[in-house]
Amino acid sequence: MSLKFSAGDLTIHRIVEEEGKFLPAHDMLPGLTPEVLAENRGWMKAAGALDDSDTLILAFQSYIVKTPHHTILIDSCIGNHKPRPGRPTWNMKTDDNYLRGLAAAGFSVGDIDYVMCTHLHVDHVGWNTRLENGRWVPTFPNARYVFDKSEFDYWTETNAKAEVPPFVDSVLPVVEARRAELVGNDFAIDDHMRILPTPGHTPGHIAFTFGRGKDDAVFAGDLMHSPIQTHYPELSPKFDVDPVQAAKTRRSFLERYCDTDTLCCTAHFPSPTVGKIRRKGNGFVCETVK
Ligand SMILES: [Zn+2]
């Protein structure tokens, strides 16, 4: 399993917390017809993206990007000790997969300069915090945490109506500890990292582009979840807050990077997860990079 990639002067590490069965394809992608699934079952299974019972296989992971100046963690995955009754394998989890993966890649929590979240869903914020003496504290003590301001505002509003546990235990404690930076789309880190607004999955969803003067790598977050969506960009998963906008964002993202050298680092595609976008018929394919 490839866990390390390079692009330009960047080194990119995957820190995999979990990879396996997620949801039945028809459940997760309500627009997926039995005919389209039948046509695509073969390559999806060969790619390790679908199992024998038509359940989608997803990876849950962070990326660490080393630029010449900074060490940046993108999306902080699921986390430990968090009450997640809706998903038993994530609920009050205590395994050491994540911190072991971090150490195996050669990093300690103190090495991370920035933590950046593509959006504030449960599986992208979990390791923002860890439990210490009964309190949630930032896991990465030296990091500044970058959240999109419009995304933060959306969850603040949603949380005011009915409590959103991942926001309460994995985002707000970072703000209270004064480690958070709420940014607009003009935020950049020197000349190496920029924001690409990619709304739809959530209203303030953003992708991160890295590379000096050109996009050597892009971190796509949840603008797509499964390789079948590169073939059919209109297929929006049931979690997309605005499925129509998400489909539009997905197609324009794929068009933007189609037939370029940019390494597309997805959040959830099964291993090796990372690839380059190429045209295929009316859609696209993410050609994996080993
Ligand atoms: Zn996700």
Residues whose N, C-alpha, C, O or C-beta is under 5 A from the ligand:
A	BS01	ZN	D123 D222
